[in-house]
Amino acid sequence: MRGLHADTGYLLYRLGLRSGQLFNASLQESGLRLRHYAVLRLLATTKGALQRELSTRLGYDPSAIVGLVDDLEKLGFAERRPSPDDRRSRIVALTDDGRAFLRDTDAAGVRVTNDLLGPLDPAERQTLHALLLRVAEDGLN
């Protein structure tokens, strides 16, 4: 029988947990968590997105997106706007305060990544990133 550390899936799972713990600790003062940060980061790449699009692209349950957007809206980091295509739908967009928050947290994200990938040299980090993108490509579209 092989041990847990021989299982790549388990190692990815553990690394994901550790990454989340470190990143959540770095966000602790703001009251936000990694899930909020992911929504903001995605919104920073768009002019806005429907909540159902956020749910699909991030892989979060639609009901979780509602709560996350509510939290971000209360902080002034995101806002819901009427959709020009459908009056019943709302587009979630990043605000200027949300952009500022992301800029302020960029250094924390780099620190977390550097802590996690400390044992790897720059070329190995680049290779790991490229391989993870390739493996995850279907799930990220």
Backbone torsions as a table, in degrees:
resi	resn	phi	psi	omega
1	MET	NA	134.8	-179.6
2	ARG	-89.2	154.1	-179.1
3	GLY	-80.5	167.0	-180.0
4	LEU	-57.5	-38.8	-176.6
5	HIS	-72.1	-5.9	173.8
6	ALA	-87.2	-8.5	-177.5
7	ASP	-98.2	110.4	-177.6
8	THR	-60.2	-40.3	179.3
9	GLY	-60.0	-42.1	178.8
10	TYR	-64.5	-42.4	179.3
11	LEU	-62.5	-40.7	177.0
12	LEU	-63.2	-41.5	177.8
13	TYR	-59.7	-49.2	-179.5
14	ARG	-63.4	-40.1	178.0
15	LEU	-64.4	-40.2	176.6
16	GLY	-62.5	-42.6	176.9
17	LEU	-60.9	-47.0	-178.6
18	ARG	-63.7	-41.8	177.7
19	SER	-59.6	-46.7	179.0
20	GLY	-61.3	-41.6	178.8
21	GLN	-62.0	-47.5	-179.6
22	LEU	-64.1	-42.8	-177.9
23	PHE	-69.6	-41.2	177.0
24	ASN	-61.4	-38.2	177.3
25	ALA	-62.6	-38.4	-179.4
26	SER	-71.5	-24.2	179.7
27	LEU	-92.6	-5.7	-170.7
28	GLN	-50.3	-44.0	-177.6
29	GLU	-61.1	-33.8	-177.2
30	SER	-76.3	-17.4	-176.2
31	GLY	84.3	0.0	179.4
32	LEU	-97.2	167.7	177.9
33	ARG	-127.3	175.1	-177.6
34	LEU	-55.4	-36.2	-179.7
35	ARG	-63.5	-39.0	176.4
36	HIS	-64.4	-45.0	-179.4
37	TYR	-59.3	-40.5	179.8
38	ALA	-62.7	-41.5	177.6
39	VAL	-61.9	-48.0	180.0
40	LEU	-60.8	-44.1	-178.6
41	ARG	-62.1	-40.9	177.5
42	LEU	-66.7	-43.6	179.1
43	LEU	-61.9	-28.8	179.8
44	ALA	-67.8	-16.7	-179.1
45	THR	-98.6	2.0	-177.4
46	THR	-134.2	170.5	172.6
47	LYS	-90.7	3.8	-178.9
48	GLY	142.0	159.0	-179.2
49	ALA	-148.9	146.8	172.7
50	LEU	-67.8	150.5	-179.0
51	GLN	-58.5	-38.0	-179.9
52	ARG	-66.2	-31.5	175.3
53	GLU	-67.0	-41.2	177.3
54	LEU	-59.7	-45.0	-179.8
55	SER	-58.9	-47.0	-178.7
56	THR	-66.3	-48.0	-175.1
57	ARG	-69.4	-32.4	-179.4
58	LEU	-92.4	-15.3	-178.7
59	GLY	76.2	25.7	178.9
60	TYR	-100.8	151.7	175.0
61	ASP	-61.1	138.6	-179.5
62	PRO	-54.5	-37.3	180.0
63	SER	-67.4	-30.1	177.1
64	ALA	-69.4	-36.4	179.6
65	ILE	-61.7	-41.2	179.4
66	VAL	-56.5	-49.0	-180.0
67	GLY	-65.0	-40.7	179.1
68	LEU	-63.6	-44.9	179.4
69	VAL	-66.1	-38.8	175.8
70	ASP	-56.7	-46.8	179.7
71	ASP	-60.6	-46.2	-178.2
72	LEU	-66.4	-34.8	178.8
73	GLU	-67.8	-41.3	178.7
74	LYS	-60.3	-35.3	179.2
75	LEU	-82.1	-7.8	-178.9
76	GLY	80.4	16.7	-178.3
77	PHE	-89.8	-20.0	178.9
78	ALA	-145.6	160.1	177.2
79	GLU	-143.5	151.4	175.5
80	ARG	-97.3	132.9	178.8
81	ARG	-124.6	152.8	176.2
82	PRO	-63.4	141.9	176.3
83	SER	-78.1	133.3	178.2
84	PRO	-68.7	-20.0	-176.9
85	ASP	-91.9	-21.7	-174.4
86	ASP	-153.0	110.6	-176.3
87	ARG	-60.0	-23.2	-178.5
88	ARG	-82.6	-16.1	-176.7
89	SER	-99.0	152.7	177.4
90	ARG	-120.1	140.4	175.2
91	ILE	-99.7	134.7	177.2
92	VAL	-95.8	128.8	-178.5
93	ALA	-131.0	149.9	177.0
94	LEU	-75.2	139.3	176.0
95	THR	-96.2	173.3	176.0
96	ASP	-61.3	-38.3	177.8
97	ASP	-65.2	-35.9	176.5
98	GLY	-64.9	-41.1	177.0
99	ARG	-63.2	-41.5	178.9
100	ALA	-63.7	-42.1	178.2
101	PHE	-59.5	-44.8	179.0
102	LEU	-61.6	-42.9	177.8
103	ARG	-60.3	-41.8	-178.7
104	ASP	-68.6	-26.7	-177.7
105	THR	-96.4	-4.8	179.4
106	ASP	-55.8	-44.4	-178.8
107	ALA	-62.7	-38.4	178.4
108	ALA	-63.9	-40.5	178.3
109	GLY	-62.6	-40.7	178.0
110	VAL	-65.2	-41.1	178.6
111	ARG	-62.1	-43.4	179.4
112	VAL	-61.5	-47.3	179.1
113	THR	-60.9	-43.8	179.2
114	ASN	-63.4	-37.9	177.0
115	ASP	-64.0	-45.6	-178.9
116	LEU	-65.9	-41.5	-173.4
117	LEU	-101.5	16.9	-180.0
118	GLY	-49.7	-40.3	-178.7
119	PRO	-69.5	-12.3	-176.7
120	LEU	-98.6	144.2	174.2
121	ASP	-81.2	168.8	-176.3
122	PRO	-54.8	-40.3	180.0
123	ALA	-66.1	-39.2	178.9
124	GLU	-67.0	-37.8	177.6
125	ARG	-62.6	-43.4	179.1
126	GLN	-62.8	-43.3	178.5
127	THR	-63.8	-45.2	178.7
128	LEU	-58.8	-46.3	-179.6
129	HIS	-60.0	-46.7	-179.8
130	ALA	-61.8	-41.6	179.5
131	LEU	-67.0	-42.6	178.7
132	LEU	-63.5	-40.5	176.7
133	LEU	-60.8	-41.9	-179.7
134	ARG	-64.0	-44.2	180.0
135	VAL	-67.4	-40.0	-174.8
136	ALA	-87.0	-6.2	-171.8
137	GLU	-48.2	-46.9	-178.4
138	ASP	-63.2	-38.8	-178.1
139	GLY	-78.8	-12.4	-177.8
140	LEU	-96.7	-6.2	-177.7
141	ASN	-87.8	NA	NA
